[in-house]
Amino acid sequence: MIKMIRIVRGFLFSAGLLFAVAAINHDALAQSSTPVVDLFGGYSFASLEGQNAVGRQETHGFGVSGTVNLSRSFGLTGDFSYGWGKLDLPISIPVDVKFTTQTFLFGPTLSARGDRATVFGHALFGGMRGDAQLNVIPVSLSDTKFAMGFGGGVDFNLTDRFAIRAIQADYIPIRDEGFWNHSYRLQTGVVFRF
């Protein structure tokens, strides 16, 4: 519960910061059809590279992001996702390991806006936090690592204020004890524009 409160608090702080920047830039964008803020929320799937005997693992969860558009084609993005999964260990003893991941990434976004769709790409930097719990013994492990997110996607415009994010695909390298883990994330959902 405390972890969830920290995630929500961090998201609200970041959203407030994005809205403050948007308020400063509102007058410049008010003259164009470019929204000041794009807010995304939806389903998130990740494929995470493991180390040693732990192979590639999958998580399912949700993602949210906010982009403050400083011009028609350039904005600043805060991106957050939360996923959960069950670790598949190559051992015969009954060890049940459940884990969660939280990513928090920030950086620039470039957009090409059309009447029917918006195509975007971004380079994001921040971190990924992983938490694991074992059922055999009451052990809980947590670790936060540097992560990046390189990718983009396409939003199909339904109205001036609402779009469907058909897909967002990101390559997410995570720095782990001197090595890079190569992870991937797919997201889909809805976009609200203000």
N, C-alpha and C positions, 0 to 999 in steps of 0.2 A: 504494500500500500504506500509506503514511504517513497519507493522508487517511482510509482505512478505520479505521486504528488510532485516530485522533482521534475519529471518529464513535462507535466502540465504547466508547472511554474516556469520552466525554461521556454516552453512554447509561447506562453502568454507574454513573457518578457520580450522575446524575439518578435512576436506579432506587434506588440506596442512600438518597438523600435522601427519596424517596417512602416507602420502607419504614421509615425512621426516624420520619417523621411518623405512619405507620400504627401503629407499635408504641406510640407515645404514646397514640393514640386507640383502641387495641384493646379495652380494658376497656369503654369506653362502647358500642361496637358489638357486643360479645360477647353482650349481652342481647337483640339483635334479629336478624332474619334478613338484615340488610344485610351484604354482604361488605365487608371492610376495604379490599381492593385488587382492582381490575379490571385485568387485563392483556390488551391486544389485540395481535394480529399478523395481517397479511394483505397482500393485493394492493392496490396504490395506483396510480391513474391520475390524471394532472394535465394540464390544458389551460392553458398559460402564454401571456400576452400579450407579444408582442415589441415592439421599438421600430423606428421608421424603416422600412427595407425588409424587416425581419424580421417576418413575420406571426406568427399564433398557432402555437405549437409544442406537441407532446404528449410526455409522458414515461410510461413504465411502470416499476414498481418495487415496493417494499414499504413498509409502514408499521407502526410499533409505537407503542403508547402505554400509559401507566400512570396510573390514577386512584386516589388515596387518598380514600376516602369518609369525610368528617368527620361526616356525618349520613346519614339515609336519602335525602335529596334533594340534598345539596351535597357536592362533592368538589373536589380540586385535581388537575389533569391535566398531565402532561408528554407531548408528542406529537412524534414524529420520523418523517420519511419520507425515502426515498432513491429517486430516479428517474433514468432515462437515456433519451436520445433522440438523434436525428440531425437536424441543422438543415437545413431546406429553404430554400435561398437562391434568390432570383429572378434568378440570373445563369447564363450559359451555360458558364462555365469550370468544369472539374472540381474543385471545392473540396468536400472532405468534412469537415464539422465535426460531431464527436461531443461531446455535453455531458451533464453530470450535474447534478442539483440535490439539495440536502439542506435540509430544513426542520427547525427546532427551535423549538417553540412551547410556552408554558406559560400556565396560567390556570384560572379556575373553570369547573366543570361542574355543571349542574342536571339532575337525573334524576327521572323519574316511574316508579317500579317497580311492576310488576304480577306476577301469577303466571306469565303466559305471555310477557311482553315487558317490556323496559325501554326507554323513550324518553328521549333525552338531548339537551341543547344546551350549547354552550360558546362562550366568548370567549377566544381564545388570543393571546398576544403573544410575539414573539421575532424570528427572522430566517430568511432563506433564503440559502444559499450556492450559487453557480453556478460550475461549472468547464467550460471548453471547450478542445478540442484540434483543431488544424488538421492535415490530412494533407499539404498542399502544402509548408509549412515547419514545422519542429519548434517550434511555438509553443503554449504552454499559458496560458490566461487564467483568473483566479479573482477572484471578487468576492462580498462578503457584504452583504446589504441588510436593512433593517428590514421585517418582515412581520407580518401578523396572520391569524388564522383564525377565522371566524364560521360556525358551522354546527351540525350535530348528526346524529343517526341513530337507528336502532332495533336492539336486540339481542333475538333470540328465544331464550328460556331453554329449554335441553334438560334440564338438571339444575340443582341448586343451585350447582354449581361450574363449569358449562360452558354457553356460549351461542354462537350464530352471529350475527355482526354482518351483518345483511342488507344494510345500506347505511349509510355515513357520507358526508355531502356537506358540503363546506366552500367558502366564498368566501374567497379568500386575496389581499387587496390587498398589493402589494409596493411600497415606496417606492424610486424609481429616479431619481436626479438631478433632484429637484424635481417629479416626476410620480408618479402611482399607476398601476401595472400591475395589471390586473384578471384574476386567475387563479382557477381552480376545481380542486377535487380530489374524487375519489370513491374510497372504500375499502370493502373487504369482507374478512371473515376470521373468526377465532375469538376468543372471549373466555374467559379463565380467571379464576376468582374465588377469592379466598383470605380 
